[in-house]
């Protein structure tokens, strides 16, 4: 089972997933701005995508920092940047679902 979200929904999903890693095997977070888990449980796989030109949640302050912090705690993180803004491109959805479903891809 996976949990997913975009923008603030991605932030909420990321926080919820890390806190409840024993309930979900995967997280698909599209443009999250932060992660604020109350504790860390288990080791779910995490997919994070970010637009390099995001004016809403800037990539350096939000995307790269969030991904680095989650990765530093030992989670299996697939972090991908794309050319674009605060959106969810089809290729990011495909990559996230391919990873979740265990299909090969890039």
HELIX and SHEET records of a PDB file:
HELIX    1   1 UNK A    8  UNK A   19  1                                  12    
HELIX    2   2 UNK A   59  UNK A   64  3                                   6    
HELIX    3   3 UNK A   65  UNK A   72  1                                   8    
HELIX    4   4 UNK A   90  UNK A  101  1                                  12    
SHEET    1   A 4 UNK A   2  UNK A   6  0                                        
SHEET    2   A 4 UNK A  26  UNK A  30  1                                        
SHEET    3   A 4 UNK A  45  UNK A  51  1                                        
SHEET    4   A 4 UNK A  76  UNK A  82  1                                        
END                                                                             
